[in-house]
Amino acid sequence: MKAIVFRSPDQPLEYTDVELAAPKAGEVRVKIAAAGVCHSDLHIKRGEWDAPAPLVMGHEGSGVVVELGEGVTSLSVGDHVVLSWVPPCGECRYCRSGHEARCQKVATVVAPKGVLFDGTSRLSREGDENMHHYLGVSSFAEEVVVPASGAVKIRDDAPLDVVALVGCAVATGVGAVLNTAAVEPGSTVVVIGCGGVGLNVVQGAKLAGAERIIAIDVRAEKTALATQFGATDAIDASQVDAVAALFELIPDGVDYAFDAIGRTSTTEQAITMLGLGGAAVIVGLPPTGARASFEPLVLAEADQRIIGSNYGSVRPSIDIPALVDRYMDGQLKLDPLVSGRRPLAEAAEAFDDLEFRGALRTLLIP
């Protein structure tokens, strides 16, 4: 099959043939319908995160189940699925307590080692001794083999390409609001960064019943789009000081500040924007080794919190189908998030769309 292979930041991405072994016990094979290009993929391409290589890229995707491994009863051939880049093991203490986004086996084996649960890969290529999975998914390919828990069944009438975004951008953004922060009705919220994840934070805040939702970005077209997703106010950070502008709108500071970018500067801004009892929620992911600073005394005196949000604290088998239902019921916007569609062979161009042309999400279609 064809796939996109990453070797190092100094080498171009390869669109090449890769062998995909049959699913083992507890795994399924999925034919990819669409894969979204995310900033997390861009971090890998730039070399800003450690990743085992060679690596088949991609972690956001959707498709159709075409083969079942031994013992799989939760899925059937022909099921429409959204792929989850945290496939819960169901056995660790975090999974057993309902905190599946913290799955210990994913955090210690699958993600850092580029393998599936048994510590081995289903990917190979002649001349490559080891070919790695990315986050247990590797959706930049014609097909994938994933743990059955990482292929979440959804309704058949949902557009299979668009709902690929639920697997990362939507679950991460909406989940950060509803699950991680548990934003209350009537709250004031600021969202720094209105890309694919940030816009979903905005519509998550709307679903939560926030009274004021302030969207901040350096691109005016993105803050304008944020108002369509539910923002009540917009700040163009390319024209004004974002912190000063926020306090003009909300003099006492906000209840929740979401950093959907993950730069040191935006994390520090989010903390600075808080009011009494406020929470800064770090959703965007920075390069490895980045450091932000804050004054602990201010947090203590104002009863403030800094919260990290991994994958929106979702329970994939519950939250992903529910998010798809909300999209189909008109409560969530997904279609405006799709900036364009490209064939899998144009993955490099899709990364340029994201990095240089302000794309929200480009879908790669095998």
C-alpha positions, -999 to +999 in steps of 0.1 A: +000+000+000+010+037-003+019+057+028+037+089+038+070+081+056+090+105+078+127+098+083+142+130+096+136+168+095+164+170+070+148+146+045+116+152+024+086+131+032+083+100+011+052+088-007+061+052-010+051+016-008+048+001+027+038-034+038+010-037+063+007-070+081-026-086+091-042-076+124-032-096+154-055-105+183-075-075+195-067-054+164-085-044+133-076-033+098-092-001+085-094+013+050-087+051+054-114+074+040-096+107+050-068+119+073-065+154+087-032+172+088-026+186+123+000+208+140+011+177+159+022+162+126+040+194+118+059+192+151+072+158+140+081+170+105+100+199+119+118+177+144+104+196+174+093+164+191+111+131+196+097+104+174+111+070+163+119+068+126+112+058+100+076+066+108+043+064+089+027+097+098-008+108+107-030+104+138-063+119+127-085+098+105-116+079+096-124+048+075-142+015+072-132-017+090-121-044+065-106-071+087-109-083+123-081-098+144-088-127+167-112-121+195-126-087+183-163-086+189-169-049+194-166-042+156-177-058+124-164-056+088-181-027+071-184-005+103-176+032+098-151+043+124-132+073+136-096+066+147-085+075+182-049+083+188-053+072+224-066+036+221-074+027+257-058-005+270-087-010+294-064-025+319-043+003+335-055+022+366-063+052+345-085+033+321-102+015+349-110+047+366-125+063+335-096+085+326-088+068+293-070+098+278-043+091+303-039+055+293-006+044+308+002+018+281-003+044+254+019+069+273+047+045+280+047+020+251+025+029+221+033+067+217+071+068+226+081+035+209+060+038+178+044+003+182+011-013+191+002-028+224+023-059+220+054-038+215+057-046+178+048-029+145+026-041+116+045-018+092+075-028+072+094-021+041+122-038+024+155-023+036+140-009+068+146-030+098+120-011+118+090+009+105+070+027+132+034+037+139+026+073+148+005+074+180-008+039+173-026+052+141-004+062+111-034+075+091-013+089+063-018+057+044-043+037+024-049+014+053-040+010+090-039-017+116-049-004+150-061-017+184-098-023+183-103+003+210-087+028+186-113+023+160-145+039+173-177+029+156-199+058+145-233+062+127-233+052+090-250+083+077-222+107+089-200+120+060-169+098+065-143+122+053-154+152+074-158+133+107-121+124+105-116+157+123-135+144+154-105+121+160-083+149+171-092+186+165-128+183+176-123+159+205-093+179+218-110+213+216-145+205+227-133+180+253-109+206+269-139+227+277-165+201+286-143+175+302-110+189+314-121+224+325-158+216+330-167+252+321-199+263+339-229+282+322-224+320+325-186+318+326-162+341+308-138+324+284-109+335+263-094+313+235-059+321+223-054+307+188-083+301+164-069+272+143-085+238+141-083+231+178-090+266+190-122+269+170-134+237+186-126+252+220-148+282+210-177+260+201-172+238+232-175+270+252-207+278+234-221+243+242-211+248+278-232+280+280-204+305+285-216+341+286-186+357+270-162+340+246-133+361+234-113+348+204-077+359+199-055+353+169-030+372+147-051+365+116-082+385+114-099+360+091-096+334+119-111+356+146-139+364+121-145+327+116-145+322+154-175+345+157-194+320+134-184+293+158-198+311+188-173+338+199-189+369+213-158+391+209-127+390+188-092+405+193-068+408+164-034+403+182-015+415+151-029+450+158-032+453+195-017+440+227-038+409+234-036+411+272-045+448+274-073+443+249-087+415+269-088+435+301-106+463+283-134+438+275-133+419+308-117+443+334-117+416+362-101+389+340-117+357+327-128+326+344-111+303+318-082+311+295-075+284+269-041+284+252-048+266+219-014+274+205+012+262+230+039+288+226+057+300+257+043+335+251+007+324+247+008+302+278+021+332+298-006+354+283-033+329+293-022+329+329-020+367+330-056+370+317-072+351+346-095+367+371-101+355+407-105+317+408-097+314+371-081+285+353-056+285+325-060+254+303-031+244+282-044+227+251-019+236+224+014+216+225+048+233+224+081+219+212+099+197+235+119+216+261+098+249+260+096+267+293+070+292+304+071+314+336+046+327+360+044+342+395+032+315+419+022+340+446-003+356+422-019+322+415-021+314+452-035+347+463-061+347+435-070+310+439-061+303+402-051+271+385-031+259+355-045+228+339-030+206+312-054+190+288-044+159+268-069+149+241-097+168+258-098+142+286-121+122+264-134+086+267-131+078+230-158+051+228-183+075+245-172+110+234-164+104+197-198+090+187-215+117+208-195+144+190-204+129+156-241+130+168-238+166+178-224+174+143-252+156+126-278+173+148-264+207+139-249+215+173-213+214+160-197+229+129-172+207+111-174+216+074-160+251+078-129+235+094-120+218+062-097+241+042-093+217+014-087+182+002-056+167-014-046+132-025-023+114-002+006+119-026+004+157-019+010+154+019+040+177+016+019+204+000-008+199+027+019+207+053+027+239+034-010+248+035-009+245+073+024+261+079+024+290+054-011+295+041-032+295+073-051+263+065-073+250+094-074+213+083-065+198+049-079+163+044-057+138+027-078+114+007-060+081-003 
